[in-house]
Amino acid sequence: MESITTKDGRLILFHGLDQDEAIKAMGAVKAALGTRDGVAFAMTTESNLSWTVADLVEHVLEEHQHMTGAQPT
């Protein structure tokens, strides 16, 4: 059995939302969690729908850390 490890962090994945809905949902999630930082958000795309969950999480969290300079939580 292969062991899969992913980067630590928190990720919210949206599917089927338009851009305005996603922005509203991101704001609602941040308000509910009481934080503006520490959560990565992603939307499904034609490309990433074929990825494994582990690969998607790893990619999004790496990208989020690179863009924000955030350290894994």
Summary of the structure (lengths in Angstrom):
residues: 73
radius of gyration: 13.0
end to end distance: 27.2
largest distance: 41.7
contacts: 156
relative contact order: 0.25
helix: 47%
strand: 11%
